[in-house]
Amino acid sequence: MAGLHETLHKRPIIFALLATATVLAGTIVTMLYPMLRPEMHPRLENLKPYTALQLAGRDIYQREGCFYCHTQTVRPLKTEVLRYGEYSKAGEFAYDHPFLWGSKRTGPDLARIGGKYPDAWHYRHMENPRAFFKESNMPSYAFLKERKLNPEEVERHMNALGFPYTREEIEALKDKTEMDAIVAYLQVIGTAVKKKEVQVEAKVVEEINPLSGKPEAIKKGKEIYEKNCEICHGDDGKGGIGPTLRDNVWLGKEGEISDGKLFSIIADGTQAGMPPFGTQIDKEGIWSLVSYIRTLQEKK
Amino acid sequence: MDEYRYDHQTVKGFIVSSIFWGVVGILIGLWISIQMWHPAANIQPYFTFGRLRVVHTNGLAFGLGVGAIFGIFYYITMRLCRRPLLFPRLARFHLYLFNAAIALAALSLLAGYTQSLEYAELEWPLDIGVVILWMIFAINIFGTIFSRREEQMYISLWYIIATVIAVAILYIINNLSIPAGLLKSYHLFAGVNSANVQWWYGHNAVGFVFTTPILAMFYYFLPKSTGLPIYSHRLSIIAFWSLVFAYLWTGAHHLVYTPLPDWIQTVGIVFTMFLIAPSWGSVVNGYYTVGQDWERAKNNYLTKFFILGITFYGLQTVQGPTQGLRIVSQLIHYTDWVPGHVHMGTMGWVTMTVAASVYYIIPKIYNTEIHSVKVANIHFWLVLIGQLIFSITMWITGIQQGALQKAVNPDGSLKYTMVEIIAKNYPYWEMRTVGGIIFTIGMLFFIYNIYMTIRKGKALQQA
């Protein structure tokens, strides 16, 4: 073999051709060949191309390098599905030029961020992440509010990708800011896949709070509240992005609510935009929270 | 006359340019390391983490790395072919174009023009510039090799040839895009396919910028500095072909547990494991080379750079494949472990070997000695300590991040929120900055040493 090589490295052209063939072997098998297979081009039935506003948001997501700190792919691992929701499917990304799965999770994964919080949450969080999470290291993106979109540019981008749009849709962009666009994009990410039902033991629940009125539970509930709930429901439940917890209106209807019902709202979230906390807070924690929330109602 | 024919000016120009871009890249690295634990260090809109990180990676990979590769390869090629470059003026033009391209690249990235493909962020007009740069380089290198006056092509030339070919294929394919404006384009490929093309490219950017060219330097400058021939020619042949073959199969280890079809992931992981063999082929060859006459080798101040460098290469090429395994990937993927891994390679192997090569070349060009071996030794120890602090800190925090994200309560609910996990990273992120500062000081000693040597050399020339 060394003899063969003696000849080979006197002949640069043959050497270069052989090196090219060597480099192409893996290229063909792992990159070109898969590209010819349908499994590399799947599309979920209810997946839609981005609207003009969403694409404008995605452009901003790219421009600001969001994907260097946020991934967009939930791995099929138990705790990952618990934390973020249903694991990512190949068919979700058919309109993603390029994919934005990322390689580092300094902040949370965003593959299931769409619809998790109300729009108002995102506006305020993007403006000042540390107003929500004291220990967050995310930069503030308040400047996005000051910048208007350029409808012609967005239209050009829509055309390049061949996404359908209407004239009205493009015209409506001139009143939109970059912040509107990025929130619209965040709210559509991962929504082609149905939300995963929460699957923790805490779901099986008694109707009556076993920790009702216990001082330690109220104290613990307050701590949990400050960490998880205050962002939206305000100081001592006076309200904010989410409704006040001091009155007797629950899910838009006035009237008493049972402990069990309150528990499941916290654990499973609501259609109105409250995320589920059943995967984040254990059963005892949620009951403590219920105990604490009951003390707020007395405050009104 | 001889000066120009042998193109020392171009070689030196590339080396000085690469050092300049290296300083820029390292300082931005320090800055973003501070942003990790001190968010007020973000200055909107141009100097946020999201925009600076890409200037750091591109600045060092393409400014420092590729700049050094161009210059040092010109130097090596001329000597191994026993003749000046075929087109010396083209090489000089290459140098100017290179600096213009890197400057424009940095500005365009800060302005937010990016393809969002890691290590292929530059927008399409700049991509065309990069392709022209490599074409000029290829014309000169191949032209010089074809008209060489030495019959045998030495190992380093094999690696140079493979580097040029692979970079061309990788760079052109992954940068295929749909233009949507002067500085905006969309990847031609979508979704899963886009991911597969990108990481086929991404991993081989590591392979053919941070591995094969640096091995070319190692195989040339280790024997030159120590006066000892490479231990096994046969081993270097086997290592070369198996490395160049296997690398292209491995990109999917970046996509373990993603929606990419499982078989591609598995093929990627298998070839990644195989890659340990050719990598260690070069490591072993390096060790046995100095082992032939250690008494002699250890007296040269550059030996420790090369041997520590190749040792980090060896560790890197065991740690890397381990990370590809599903059981390891699920813990450390997406955590700070990975920057720890990358920086062992870049700060430990690449920078160590490039710096030692520069230490060899600059005095040769001026026919003098290095300004100070003592300063070089201080440089060596500082970059070594800085890099170890950086990497080890990141490995610890990476394992912690992975473990905390997986931690569950007895009832199966998650134990920690993401913010609670982030809060625990701060001391480690601060420690990384400390490691970075020590490394940077080490590099300043290096630059001082090179500057003084050039000054001495110029004085000699005038005398």
Interface residues (C-beta under 8 A of the other chain):
Chain A: M1 A2 H5 E6 H9 K10 P12 I13 F15 A16 A19 T20 T22 V23 L24 A25 G26 T27 V29 T30 M31 P34 M35 E39 M40 H41 P42 D59 Q62 R63 E64 G65 C66 F67 Y68 C69 T71 T73 R75 P76 L77 T79 E80 L82 R83 S88 K89 A90 E92 F93 A94 Y95 D96 H97 P98 F99 L100 W101 G102 S103 K104 R105 T106 G107 P108 P129 R130 F133 E135 S136 N137 M138 P139 S140 Y141 A142 F143 E153 R156 H157 N159 A160 L161 V200 E201 A202 K227 N228 G278 T279 Q280 I281 D282 K283
Chain B: Q35 M36 W37 P39 N42 Q44 P45 T48 F49 G50 R51 R53 V54 G112 Y113 T114 Q115 S116 L117 E118 F142 I145 F146 E151 Q152 M153 L157 W158 I161 A162 I165 A166 I169 I173 I178 P179 A180 G181 K184 S185 Y186 H187 L188 F189 A190 G191 V192 N193 S194 A195 N196 V197 Q198 W200 H233 R234 I237 W241 V244 F245 A246 Y247 L248 W249 T250 G251 A252 H254 L255 Y257 T258 P259 L260 P261 I264 V267 G268 F271 Q330 Y334 T335 D336 V338 P339 Q401 Q405 K406 A407 V408 N409 P410 D411 G412 S413 L414 T417 M418 V419 I422 A423 Y426
